[in-house]
Amino acid sequence: MYQRILVPTDGSEITGKAVDAAIRMARESGGRVFAISITEPAPFGDLTEMLPPSPRRFHEARHALADARVGAVQAAAQAAGVPCTTRTVEAVHPWEAILEFARESDCDVITMASHGRRGVSAVLLGSETQRVLTHSPIPVLVVK
């Protein structure tokens, strides 16, 4: 049974299902949950420093949103009596940040959502879940 369960969250409804599954597994195994939310770097150059929102405000708002997302996971885990460690990270490639946090935290499974994109949107947008599945050295449980 898995003891150290990583769950990435973007705050979406489908991610909530993955969070529920991770907490349930941790509760049943006596394990703990690790939650991560990733923000992307601000898409600003030096010339936009004066335009609203400023890169600093954009950065702060994105991090506050990520903190709220992992905070919701932590609250749900606490309500279930499950220990939870959280992290927010800024990364160009979220899948790499997810795998790095899994490695650093010695996680033994990653539980994540599949947004179920198909066709052109799947090709254009890519899939962080697919990238984690492709590169993860540990099991990945995909929740739909």
N, C-alpha and C positions, 0 to 999 in steps of 0.2 A: 504494500500500500504506500502511496506517496505521502511524504511528510513535509516537503518544502515546495509549495505550489505557487508559481508565478502567474499572475493574471494582469496583462496589459489592459488599460481602460482608456476609451475615448469618450466615455459618457453616453454612448448610444444605447438604445434599448437592447440590441442584440448583445452588446458587451455586458449588459446587466445580467443576461442569461449565463454568460461565461463566469462572471463574478459569483453568481449564486452556485454554480457547479463547483467552483474552486473552494468556496467557503464550506459547502456540504462535504466535499472530499476531506478537507482539513479537519472538520469537526469529527467525521467518522474515523479518521486515522490518528487523531490526537496531534495533528501537524499544525503548520502555520502557513499563512498566506503572505505573499509578497506582491504588492501592487505597484505598477508603474504607469505613468502617463507621460507621453512625449510631446513636446512642443517643437515646432519648426523654427529655425532662425528667422528673424525679421527680414522681409524682402525689401529692405531699404538700402540705398546708397548714400554717400556723403551729401549729395545735393538735396535729399529730402529731409534733412535734419530740422528744417524750419517748418515743414508742412505737417498739419495735424493728420493722424496722431503721430507724435514723435516716436522714433524707434524705441526710446526708453519706455514710453507709455505702452506701446504695442507689446514690448517684451514683458512688462509687468502684468499687463492684462492677460496675456497668454499663460504666464506662469501661475497667476491667480486661478485661472480656469483649470489648469492641470492639477494644482493643489486641491481644488474643490473636488475634482474627479477621484483622486486617490483618497481624499478625506471621506467621501461617500463609501468607498470600499472599506476603509478602516472602521467606519461606524457600523456597517453591516456585519463585519467580522466580529467586532466587539459585542454586538447584540447577540451573536451566535456563540459567544464565548471562545472565539478563535483569535490567537495572537496574529497581529498584522504589522508588517513593516512596509513603509511606503517610500516612493522616490519619484520625483519629477526630473526630467532630463530634457535638455534641448539637443536635438540631433537632426541632421540632414536626412539620415536613413534610420527611421524608427526600428526596423528589424534588427539592425546592429546594436542599438541601445538595449533592446529587449534581451538579446542573447548575451550581451555584456553583463547586464544586471543579473540574469540567471546564473552566469558563471561566478560572478562575485559573491552571490548569495548562496551558492551551492545548492541551487534548486534541482529537484529531480523530475519535475514535469512543468510544462507551460500549458496553461489553459487559456485559450483565446477564441474570439468570435470569428466567424466567417460572415462577411457582409453579403455574400451571395451575388456579387456582381457577375454579369455574364456578357458575352459578346464584346462589342467595341469598348464599352466602359471598363470592362475587366482588363482589356489589353492596354488601354490608355492610362487608366488609373493605377494599374498594377495591384498587387495584393500583398500587404505586409504579412498576412497570415501565411500565404504561399512562400514568401521568402524565409520566414521563420521555419516553416516545415522543411524547406530545402536545405537550410544551413544548420539546423539545431542538432547538437550532439545528444540531446535528451529527448524523451518522448514529448509530443505535442498533442493535446486533446483539443479538437476543434468543435466548438459548439455552434449549432445553427439555430 
